[in-house]
């Protein structure tokens, strides 16, 4: 007599269920991990874009400024007596060693010198140095060259986000 076993499988076995749960768990962890990585990258990208915007605002401001003070000429380096920053920026050397920040109540500023509202924790640090026109890596005495290098560092909560240098004729 030929007996056939008629055992039928109903549902999943315990091992199959455990494998399915493990595969689904790994998939969920991978999706959450990629979402977190995307979020971190988006925040860093937005921070860098804001930093470049603030540095570019100072560059645009410098393009509007004359080389020398309209009243004192080139005899004074830096802010002249009686000038209040950021309202009285009238030549390139007025920007030397200036910091525009929300904490100080002076900025950050845009290309017109107007304070940008709502930029908590952001600051623009500016240095202006006279350089040798034939070797811009060599810094010379203040006011002794017709070529200046302007460096803007943009910080957010004390951490440097970006730095933008450029050369400007005086």
Backbone as a printed PyTorch tensor [residue, N CA C, xyz], in Angstrom:
tensor([[[  0.7880,  -1.1610,   0.0000],
         [  0.0000,   0.0000,   0.0000],
         [  0.8610,   1.2670,   0.0000]],

        [[  0.5250,   2.1280,  -0.8260],
         [  1.2480,   3.3910,  -0.9620],
         [  0.5500,   4.4720,  -0.1340]],

        [[  1.2470,   4.9140,   0.8960],
         [  0.6310,   5.9700,   1.7140],
         [  1.2830,   7.3120,   1.3870]],

        [[  0.4720,   8.1460,   1.0960],
         [  0.9550,   9.5040,   0.8170],
         [  0.7400,  10.3770,   2.0290]],

        [[  1.7330,  11.1130,   2.3090],
         [  1.6080,  12.0280,   3.4370],
         [  0.9220,  13.3010,   2.9590]],

        [[ -0.1340,  13.6170,   3.5550],
         [ -0.9000,  14.7940,   3.1860],
         [ -0.7410,  15.9140,   4.2150]],

        [[  0.4820,  16.1560,   4.5610],
         [  0.6860,  17.2450,   5.5200],
         [  0.7890,  18.5510,   4.7390]],

        [[ -0.0200,  19.4740,   5.0680],
         [  0.0140,  20.7660,   4.3880],
         [  0.5680,  21.8170,   5.3410]],

        [[  1.2720,  22.7540,   4.7510],
         [  1.8560,  23.8340,   5.5440],
         [  0.8510,  24.9580,   5.6520]],

        [[  0.6340,  25.3790,   6.8410],
         [ -0.2320,  26.5280,   7.0350],
         [  0.5960,  27.6250,   7.6950]],

        [[  0.6070,  28.8020,   7.0880],
         [  1.3080,  29.9370,   7.6730],
         [  2.8210,  29.8130,   7.5830]],

        [[  3.4990,  30.6470,   8.3580],
         [  4.9540,  30.6600,   8.3860],
         [  5.4660,  29.8450,   9.5600]],

        [[  6.6420,  29.3290,   9.3800],
         [  7.3440,  28.6930,  10.4830],
         [  7.9840,  29.7760,  11.3150]],

        [[  8.3950,  29.4630,  12.4660],
         [  9.0080,  30.4190,  13.3850],
         [ 10.2900,  31.0240,  12.7960]],

        [[ 11.1050,  30.2210,  12.1440],
         [ 12.3560,  30.7120,  11.5470],
         [ 12.0540,  31.6710,  10.3970]],

        [[ 11.1060,  31.3760,   9.5880],
         [ 10.7450,  32.2570,   8.4830],
         [ 10.2370,  33.5960,   8.9880]],

        [[  9.4450,  33.5410,  10.0570],
         [  8.9280,  34.7830,  10.6550],
         [ 10.0670,  35.6410,  11.1940]],

        [[ 11.0360,  35.0130,  11.8440],
         [ 12.1780,  35.7540,  12.3870],
         [ 12.9980,  36.3860,  11.2690]],

        [[ 13.2100,  35.6740,  10.1810],
         [ 13.9540,  36.2180,   9.0330],
         [ 13.1990,  37.3960,   8.4230]],

        [[ 11.8990,  37.2740,   8.2720],
         [ 11.0990,  38.3640,   7.7070],
         [ 11.1710,  39.6070,   8.6010]],

        [[ 11.0800,  39.4230,   9.9070],
         [ 11.1700,  40.5520,  10.8340],
         [ 12.5460,  41.1950,  10.7500]],

        [[ 13.6000,  40.3980,  10.6540],
         [ 14.9610,  40.9290,  10.5530],
         [ 15.1380,  41.7320,   9.2680]],

        [[ 14.6420,  41.2310,   8.1490],
         [ 14.7640,  41.9330,   6.8690],
         [ 14.0090,  43.2580,   6.9120]],

        [[ 12.8090,  43.2470,   7.4340],
         [ 12.0230,  44.4820,   7.5360],
         [ 12.7080,  45.4590,   8.4940]],

        [[ 13.2410,  44.9780,   9.6000],
         [ 13.9510,  45.8420,  10.5540],
         [ 15.1700,  46.4980,   9.9470]],

        [[ 15.9420,  45.7370,   9.1970],
         [ 17.1290,  46.2960,   8.5380],
         [ 16.7140,  47.3560,   7.5170]],

        [[ 15.6400,  47.1090,   6.8050],
         [ 15.1450,  48.0830,   5.8300],
         [ 14.7180,  49.3810,   6.5010]],

        [[ 14.0080,  49.2800,   7.6250],
         [ 13.5670,  50.4760,   8.3470],
         [ 14.7750,  51.2510,   8.8790]],

        [[ 15.7470,  50.5660,   9.4290],
         [ 16.9600,  51.2280,   9.9400],
         [ 17.6970,  51.9340,   8.8010]],

        [[ 17.7690,  51.3210,   7.6430],
         [ 18.4460,  51.9380,   6.5000],
         [ 17.7230,  53.2020,   6.0490]],

        [[ 16.4020,  53.1650,   6.0090],
         [ 15.6270,  54.3400,   5.5950],
         [ 15.8000,  55.4740,   6.6040]],

        [[ 15.7250,  55.1570,   7.8870],
         [ 15.9010,  56.1800,   8.9190],
         [ 17.3120,  56.7640,   8.8600]],

        [[ 18.3150,  55.9240,   8.6610],
         [ 19.6940,  56.4020,   8.5570],
         [ 19.9050,  57.3180,   7.3690]],

        [[ 19.3310,  56.9750,   6.2350],
         [ 19.4930,  57.8320,   5.0570],
         [ 18.7370,  59.1480,   5.2350]],

        [[ 17.6030,  59.1130,   5.9020],
         [ 16.8450,  60.3370,   6.1730],
         [ 17.6370,  61.2560,   7.1020]],

        [[ 18.2740,  60.6960,   8.1050],
         [ 19.0830,  61.4860,   9.0280],
         [ 20.2880,  62.0900,   8.3130]],

        [[ 20.9420,  61.3310,   7.4670],
         [ 22.0890,  61.8410,   6.7100],
         [ 21.6580,  62.9810,   5.7930]],

        [[ 20.4960,  62.8500,   5.1750],
         [ 19.9810,  63.9090,   4.2970],
         [ 19.7160,  65.1680,   5.1060]],

        [[ 19.1290,  65.0220,   6.2710],
         [ 18.8150,  66.1730,   7.1060],
         [ 20.0910,  66.8980,   7.5490]],

        [[ 21.0950,  66.1590,   7.9710],
         [ 22.3690,  66.7580,   8.3900],
         [ 22.9990,  67.5120,   7.2220]],

        [[ 22.9720,  66.9210,   6.0320],
         [ 23.5370,  67.5600,   4.8470],
         [ 22.7560,  68.8220,   4.4770]],

        [[ 21.4430,  68.7870,   4.6160],
         [ 20.6190,  69.9540,   4.2880],
         [ 20.9140,  71.1170,   5.2310]],

        [[ 21.0850,  70.8290,   6.5170],
         [ 21.3990,  71.8760,   7.4910],
         [ 22.7720,  72.4780,   7.1900]],

        [[ 23.7680,  71.6360,   6.9100],
         [ 25.1140,  72.1260,   6.5880],
         [ 25.1090,  72.9550,   5.3110]],

        [[ 24.3390,  72.5190,   4.3350],
         [ 24.2540,  73.2410,   3.0660],
         [ 23.6020,  74.6100,   3.2600]],

        [[ 22.5610,  74.6650,   4.0470],
         [ 21.8870,  75.9410,   4.3050],
         [ 22.8020,  76.8970,   5.0670]],

        [[ 23.5560,  76.3620,   6.0280],
         [ 24.4900,  77.1730,   6.7930],
         [ 25.5900,  77.7430,   5.9010]],

        [[ 26.1230,  76.9230,   5.0160],
         [ 27.1670,  77.3780,   4.1000],
         [ 26.6290,  78.4310,   3.1290]],

        [[ 25.4260,  78.2240,   2.6170],
         [ 24.8210,  79.1970,   1.6950],
         [ 24.6010,  80.5390,   2.3920]],

        [[ 24.1430,  80.5100,   3.6330],
         [ 23.9460,  81.7510,   4.3840],
         [ 25.2810,  82.4410,   4.6340]],

        [[ 26.3020,  81.6610,   4.9800],
         [ 27.6320,  82.2250,   5.1940],
         [ 28.1810,  82.8980,   3.9470]],

        [[ 28.0340,  82.2510,   2.8050],
         [ 28.5090,  82.8460,   1.5480],
         [ 27.7160,  84.1040,   1.2080]],

        [[ 26.4240,  84.0880,   1.5040],
         [ 25.6090,  85.2810,   1.2410],
         [ 26.1120,  86.4520,   2.0750]],

        [[ 26.3880,  86.2130,   3.3540],
         [ 26.8550,  87.2970,   4.2210],
         [ 28.2360,  87.8010,   3.8000]],

        [[ 29.1160,  86.9100,   3.3670],
         [ 30.4360,  87.3290,   2.8820],
         [ 30.2910,  88.1300,   1.5890]],

        [[ 29.4180,  87.6990,   0.7250],
         [ 29.2020,  88.3940,  -0.5480],
         [ 28.5870,  89.7760,  -0.3230]],

        [[ 27.7640,  89.9210,   0.7050],
         [ 27.1930,  91.2390,   1.0200],
         [ 28.3150,  92.2430,   1.3260]],

        [[ 29.3280,  91.8150,   2.0760],
         [ 30.4570,  92.7130,   2.3830],
         [ 31.2440,  93.0140,   1.1170]],

        [[ 31.4090,  92.0120,   0.2600],
         [ 32.1170,  92.2420,  -1.0010],
         [ 31.3750,  93.2730,  -1.8460]],

        [[ 30.0600,  93.1270,  -1.9340],
         [ 29.2550,  94.0970,  -2.6880],
         [ 29.3750,  95.4980,  -2.0850]],

        [[ 29.3800,  95.5700,  -0.7570],
         [ 29.5490,  96.8570,  -0.0840],
         [ 30.8850,  97.4870,  -0.4460]],

        [[ 31.9440,  96.6720,  -0.4860],
         [ 33.2760,  97.2080,  -0.7760],
         [ 33.3840,  97.7310,  -2.2070]],

        [[ 32.6090,  97.1620,  -3.1230],
         [ 32.6520,  97.6280,  -4.5040],
         [ 32.1030,  99.0400,  -4.6470]],

        [[ 31.2760,  99.4460,  -3.7120],
         [ 30.6780, 100.7840,  -3.7610],
         [ 31.5400, 101.8470,  -3.0980]],

        [[ 32.5750, 101.4070,  -2.3650],
         [ 33.3640, 102.3480,  -1.5770],
         [ 34.5470, 102.9100,  -2.3550]],

        [[ 34.8490, 104.1960,  -2.1410],
         [ 36.0450, 104.7600,  -2.7610],
         [ 37.2980, 104.2410,  -2.0560]],

        [[ 38.4160, 104.4450,  -2.7130],
         [ 39.6830, 103.9760,  -2.1560],
         [ 40.0580, 104.7430,  -0.8990]],

        [[ 39.9050, 106.0450,  -0.9180],
         [ 40.3210, 106.8840,   0.2050],
         [ 39.1350, 107.6540,   0.7680]],

        [[ 39.3030, 108.0850,   2.0050],
         [ 38.2550, 108.8530,   2.6630],
         [ 38.0010, 110.1480,   1.9040]],

        [[ 36.7500, 110.4860,   1.6610],
         [ 36.4430, 111.7050,   0.9010],
         [ 36.9120, 112.9940,   1.5840]],

        [[ 37.0930, 112.9660,   2.9070],
         [ 37.4840, 114.1810,   3.6300],
         [ 38.9680, 114.1830,   3.9560]],

        [[ 39.4740, 113.1140,   4.5700],
         [ 40.8700, 113.1020,   5.0330],
         [ 41.8370, 112.5190,   4.0180]],

        [[ 41.3380, 111.9320,   2.9470],
         [ 42.2130, 111.3150,   1.9580],
         [ 42.8120, 110.0360,   2.5070]],

        [[ 44.0780, 109.7930,   2.1980],
         [ 44.7200, 108.5470,   2.6200],
         [ 45.5380, 108.7150,   3.9010]],

        [[ 45.3850, 109.8480,   4.5830],
         [ 46.2100, 110.1080,   5.7660],
         [ 45.8100, 109.2620,   6.9720]],

        [[ 44.5810, 108.7530,   7.0210],
         [ 44.1160, 107.9720,   8.1710],
         [ 43.7330, 106.5710,   7.7150]],

        [[ 44.2600, 105.5570,   8.4280],
         [ 43.8860, 104.1660,   8.1460],
         [ 42.8520, 103.7380,   9.1800]],

        [[ 41.7810, 103.1450,   8.7300],
         [ 40.7120, 102.7310,   9.6290],
         [ 39.6510, 103.8020,   9.7110]],

        [[ 38.7700, 103.6610,  10.6840],
         [ 37.6880, 104.6410,  10.8540],
         [ 38.2580, 105.9800,  11.2870]],

        [[ 37.7690, 107.0420,  10.6830],
         [ 38.1970, 108.3830,  11.0460],
         [ 37.4570, 108.8160,  12.3230]],

        [[ 37.9860, 109.8160,  12.9910],
         [ 37.4010, 110.3190,  14.2250],
         [ 35.9650, 110.7620,  13.9580]],

        [[ 35.0550, 110.3160,  14.8100],
         [ 33.6570, 110.7100,  14.6910],
         [ 32.8090, 109.7730,  13.8520]],

        [[ 33.4350, 108.8200,  13.1590],
         [ 32.6540, 107.8820,  12.3570],
         [ 32.0840, 106.7800,  13.2440]],

        [[ 30.8250, 106.4560,  13.0200],
         [ 30.1530, 105.3990,  13.7610],
         [ 29.7960, 104.3030,  12.7680]],

        [[ 30.3290, 103.0970,  13.0400],
         [ 30.0610, 101.9760,  12.1400],
         [ 28.8040, 101.2620,  12.5920]],

        [[ 28.0140, 100.7360,  11.7140],
         [ 28.1950, 100.6020,  10.2740],
         [ 27.6460, 101.7710,   9.4630]],

        [[ 27.2350, 102.8490,  10.1330],
         [ 26.5380, 103.9290,   9.4420],
         [ 27.4540, 104.8470,   8.6500]],

        [[ 28.7080, 105.0000,   9.0670],
         [ 29.6150, 105.9520,   8.4350],
         [ 30.7500, 105.2780,   7.6670]],

        [[ 30.4930, 104.1640,   7.0230],
         [ 31.5260, 103.5220,   6.2090],
         [ 31.6130, 104.3080,   4.9090]],

        [[ 32.7580, 105.0000,   4.7060],
         [ 32.8640, 105.8160,   3.4990],
         [ 34.1170, 105.5450,   2.6800]],

        [[ 34.9510, 104.5620,   3.1080],
         [ 36.0850, 104.1340,   2.2960],
         [ 36.4970, 102.7350,   2.7280]],

        [[ 37.3460, 102.0800,   1.9170],
         [ 37.7160, 100.6840,   2.1550],
         [ 38.3790, 100.4440,   3.5040]],

        [[ 39.2930, 101.3430,   3.9120],
         [ 40.0180, 101.0630,   5.1460],
         [ 39.1480, 101.1920,   6.4010]],

        [[ 37.9530, 101.7790,   6.2770],
         [ 37.0310, 101.8120,   7.4180],
         [ 36.6100, 100.4030,   7.8340]],

        [[ 36.7330,  99.4390,   6.9360],
         [ 36.3190,  98.0650,   7.2320],
         [ 37.3770,  97.2610,   7.9750]],

        [[ 38.5830,  97.8040,   8.1300],
         [ 39.6610,  97.0260,   8.7530],
         [ 39.3500,  96.7070,  10.2110]],

        [[ 39.4850,  95.4390,  10.5610],
         [ 39.2540,  94.8700,  11.9030],
         [ 37.8500,  95.1330,  12.4440]],

        [[ 36.8800,  95.2210,  11.5700],
         [ 35.4990,  95.4560,  11.9800],
         [ 34.7750,  94.1210,  12.0990]],

        [[ 33.9050,  94.0330,  13.1010],
         [ 33.0520,  92.8590,  13.2840],
         [ 31.6100,  93.3480,  13.3280]],

        [[ 30.8030,  92.7990,  12.4340],
         [ 29.3720,  93.0960,  12.4380],
         [ 28.6570,  91.8560,  12.9560]],

        [[ 27.9600,  92.0090,  14.0890],
         [ 27.2690,  90.8560,  14.6540],
         [ 25.9890,  91.2890,  15.3430]],

        [[ 25.0780,  90.3520,  15.4370],
         [ 23.8170,  90.5990,  16.1230],
         [ 24.0740,  90.8240,  17.6050]],

        [[ 25.0360,  90.0990,  18.1740],
         [ 25.3460,  90.2200,  19.5940],
         [ 25.8310,  91.6260,  19.9460]],

        [[ 26.5850,  92.2460,  19.0440],
         [ 27.0970,  93.5960,  19.2780],
         [ 26.0900,  94.6620,  18.8690]],

        [[ 25.0140,  94.2510,  18.2310],
         [ 24.0000,  95.2000,  17.7780],
         [ 24.3760,  95.9250,  16.5100]],

        [[ 25.3610,  95.4010,  15.7760],
         [ 25.8330,  96.0770,  14.5610],
         [ 25.6090,  95.2660,  13.2910]],

        [[ 24.9350,  94.1770,  13.3670],
         [ 24.8030,  93.4090,  12.1320],
         [ 24.3000,  92.0250,  12.3660]],

        [[ 24.5990,  91.1670,  11.4340],
         [ 25.3290,  91.3540,  10.1890],
         [ 24.6470,  92.3820,   9.2770]],

        [[ 25.4220,  92.8770,   8.3200],
         [ 24.9020,  93.9190,   7.4380],
         [ 24.8510,  93.4270,   6.0010]],

        [[ 24.0490,  94.1440,   5.2070],
         [ 23.9640,  93.8420,   3.7790],
         [ 24.8230,  94.8380,   3.0010]],

        [[ 24.7330,  94.8030,   1.6870],
         [ 25.5860,  95.6240,   0.8270],
         [ 25.3030,  97.1230,   0.9470]],

        [[ 24.1690,  97.4830,   1.5260],
         [ 23.8600,  98.9000,   1.7140],
         [ 24.2520,  99.3930,   3.1010]],

        [[ 24.7770,  98.4850,   3.9460],
         [ 25.1510,  98.8460,   5.3110],
         [ 24.0080,  98.7240,   6.2940]],

        [[ 22.8890,  98.1840,   5.8440],
         [ 21.7140,  98.0160,   6.6960],
         [ 21.8130,  96.7060,   7.4600]],

        [[ 21.4730,  96.7400,   8.7440],
         [ 21.4920,  95.5360,   9.5630],
         [ 20.4350,  94.5500,   9.0690]],

        [[ 20.8420,  93.2880,   8.9260],
         [ 19.9150,  92.2280,   8.5300],
         [ 19.2790,  91.6860,   9.8070]],

        [[ 17.9910,  91.8080,   9.9250],
         [ 17.2690,  91.4190,  11.1270],
         [ 17.0980,  89.8980,  11.1790]],

        [[ 17.1760,  89.3280,  12.3770],
         [ 16.9040,  87.9090,  12.5730],
         [ 18.0870,  86.9900,  12.3410]],

        [[ 19.2900,  87.5270,  12.2850],
         [ 20.4830,  86.7040,  12.0370],
         [ 21.1900,  86.4090,  13.3580]],

        [[ 20.4840,  85.7900,  14.2690],
         [ 21.0150,  85.5020,  15.6010],
         [ 22.1760,  84.5130,  15.4870]],

        [[ 23.2880,  84.8610,  16.1320],
         [ 24.4570,  83.9880,  16.1520],
         [ 25.4060,  84.1760,  14.9770]],

        [[ 25.0530,  85.0080,  14.0150],
         [ 25.8960,  85.2190,  12.8340],
         [ 26.7560,  86.4610,  13.0170]],

        [[ 27.9840,  86.4190,  12.4900],
         [ 28.8310,  87.6160,  12.4880],
         [ 29.7660,  87.6190,  11.2850]],

        [[ 30.0960,  88.8420,  10.8590],
         [ 31.0190,  89.0650,   9.7540],
         [ 32.2760,  89.7250,  10.3320]],

        [[ 33.4270,  89.0870,  10.2010],
         [ 34.6970,  89.6530,  10.6560],
         [ 35.4960,  90.0560,   9.4250]],

        [[ 35.9540,  91.2970,   9.4110],
         [ 36.6080,  91.8320,   8.2140],
         [ 38.0040,  92.3380,   8.5540]],

        [[ 38.9590,  92.0260,   7.6900],
         [ 40.2870,  92.6320,   7.7740],
         [ 40.6380,  93.1850,   6.3980]],

        [[ 41.2780,  94.3310,   6.4160],
         [ 41.7430,  94.9650,   5.1840],
         [ 43.2400,  95.1930,   5.3540]],

        [[ 44.0290,  94.6540,   4.4410],
         [ 45.4810,  94.7660,   4.5110],
         [ 46.0240,  95.2860,   3.1900]],

        [[ 46.9700,  96.2010,   3.2790],
         [ 47.6750,  96.6340,   2.0770],
         [ 48.6420,  95.5210,   1.6860]],

        [[ 48.7140,  95.2420,   0.3960],
         [ 49.6110,  94.1950,  -0.0960],
         [ 50.4660,  94.7400,  -1.2300]],

        [[ 51.5710,  94.0540,  -1.4570],
         [ 52.4500,  94.3880,  -2.5750],
         [ 51.6910,  94.0820,  -3.8670]],

        [[ 51.5430,  95.0400,  -4.7630],
         [ 50.7730,  94.7950,  -5.9870],
         [ 51.3900,  93.7400,  -6.9080]],

        [[ 52.6750,  93.4450,  -6.7220],
         [ 53.3330,  92.4460,  -7.5540],
         [ 53.3840,  91.0710,  -6.8900]],

        [[ 53.0760,  91.0290,  -5.5780],
         [ 53.0120,  89.7640,  -4.8460],
         [ 51.9660,  89.9370,  -3.7450]],

        [[ 50.7340,  89.5760,  -4.0460],
         [ 49.6270,  89.8510,  -3.1270],
         [ 49.6650,  89.0230,  -1.8500]],

        [[ 50.6250,  88.1230,  -1.7380],
         [ 50.7750,  87.3700,  -0.4920],
         [ 51.6060,  88.1330,   0.5290]],

        [[ 52.2490,  89.2240,   0.0970],
         [ 53.1100,  90.0100,   0.9830],
         [ 52.3260,  91.2180,   1.5020]],

        [[ 52.1250,  91.2540,   2.8200],
         [ 51.4260,  92.3700,   3.4550],
         [ 52.4370,  93.4840,   3.7110]],

        [[ 52.0500,  94.7190,   3.3640],
         [ 52.9140,  95.8850,   3.5820],
         [ 52.2200,  96.8130,   4.5850]],

        [[ 52.8810,  97.8790,   4.9650],
         [ 52.3530,  98.8080,   5.9720],
         [ 51.0280,  99.4150,   5.5180]],

        [[ 50.1530,  99.6660,   6.5010],
         [ 48.8510, 100.2730,   6.2150],
         [ 49.0130, 101.5850,   5.4670]],

        [[ 48.2640, 101.7220,   4.3870],
         [ 48.2790, 102.9480,   3.6080],
         [ 49.4360, 103.0950,   2.6580]],

        [[ 50.3490, 102.1140,   2.6030],
         [ 51.5480, 102.2620,   1.7740],
         [ 51.4050, 101.6460,   0.3900]],

        [[ 50.2710, 101.0470,   0.0870],
         [ 50.0870, 100.4040,  -1.2140],
         [ 48.7320, 100.7960,  -1.7940]],

        [[ 48.6640, 100.7830,  -3.1030],
         [ 47.4090, 101.0700,  -3.7850],
         [ 46.5630,  99.8070,  -3.9860]],

        [[ 47.0440,  98.6790,  -3.4620],
         [ 46.3310,  97.4030,  -3.5900],
         [ 46.0560,  96.8600,  -2.1980]],

        [[ 44.7990,  96.4750,  -1.9520],
         [ 44.4440,  95.9130,  -0.6420],
         [ 43.8110,  94.5420,  -0.8230]],

        [[ 44.0240,  93.7130,   0.2070],
         [ 43.3590,  92.4150,   0.2580],
         [ 42.3260,  92.4940,   1.3780]],

        [[ 41.1200,  92.1760,   1.0440],
         [ 40.0340,  92.1860,   2.0210],
         [ 39.6680,  90.7320,   2.3000]],

        [[ 39.6220,  90.3900,   3.5810],
         [ 39.2330,  89.0440,   4.0090],
         [ 37.9870,  89.1590,   4.8770]],

        [[ 36.9710,  88.3880,   4.5400],
         [ 35.7650,  88.3290,   5.3570],
         [ 35.6130,  86.9030,   5.8560]],

        [[ 35.5300,  86.7700,   7.1710],
         [ 35.2140,  85.4770,   7.7870],
         [ 33.8020,  85.5810,   8.3290]],

        [[ 32.9910,  84.6000,   8.0080],
         [ 31.6260,  84.5680,   8.5150],
         [ 31.5300,  83.4370,   9.5280]],

        [[ 31.0680,  83.7820,  10.7210],
         [ 30.9480,  82.8110,  11.8050],
         [ 29.4830,  82.6430,  12.1880]],

        [[ 29.1490,  81.4330,  12.6050],
         [ 27.8190,  81.1580,  13.1510],
         [ 28.0080,  80.4600,  14.4820]],

        [[ 27.5220,  81.1040,  15.5320],
         [ 27.6810,  80.6000,  16.9000],
         [ 29.1510,  80.3080,  17.2240]],

        [[ 30.0400,  81.1970,  16.7750],
         [ 31.4570,  81.0870,  17.0800],
         [ 32.2500,  80.1570,  16.1800]],

        [[ 31.6020,  79.4500,  15.2720],
         [ 32.2890,  78.5170,  14.3650],
         [ 32.3840,  79.1420,  12.9730]],

        [[ 33.6160,  79.1490,  12.4220],
         [ 33.7810,  79.7240,  11.0860],
         [ 33.0680,  78.8620,  10.0560]],

        [[ 32.2140,  79.5210,   9.2850],
         [ 31.4490,  78.8410,   8.2380],
         [ 32.1300,  79.0010,   6.8920]],

        [[ 32.5690,  80.2130,   6.6020],
         [ 33.2300,  80.4550,   5.3190],
         [ 34.1770,  81.6380,   5.4450]],

        [[ 35.0990,  81.7140,   4.4910],
         [ 36.0490,  82.8190,   4.4050],
         [ 36.1220,  83.2250,   2.9410]],

        [[ 36.0190,  84.5310,   2.6860],
         [ 36.0420,  85.0340,   1.3160],
         [ 37.0740,  86.1540,   1.2020]],

        [[ 38.1930,  85.9080,   0.5220],
         [ 39.1750,  86.9780,   0.2920],
         [ 39.0710,  87.5060,  -1.1420]],

        [[ 39.4390,  88.7560,  -1.3290],
         [ 39.5370,  89.3300,  -2.6680],
         [ 40.4830,  90.5140,  -2.6460]],

        [[ 40.9220,  90.8930,  -3.8200],
         [ 41.8490,  92.0080,  -3.9920],
         [ 41.0800,  93.1920,  -4.5380]],

        [[ 41.3420,  94.3700,  -3.9780],
         [ 40.6690,  95.5820,  -4.4590],
         [ 41.7210,  96.6780,  -4.6380]],

        [[ 41.6210,  97.4280,  -5.7100],
         [ 42.5130,  98.5690,  -5.8740],
         [ 42.0360,  99.6960,  -4.9670]],

        [[ 42.9750, 100.4980,  -4.4910],
         [ 42.5930, 101.6450,  -3.6470],
         [ 42.5380, 102.9020,  -4.4690]]])
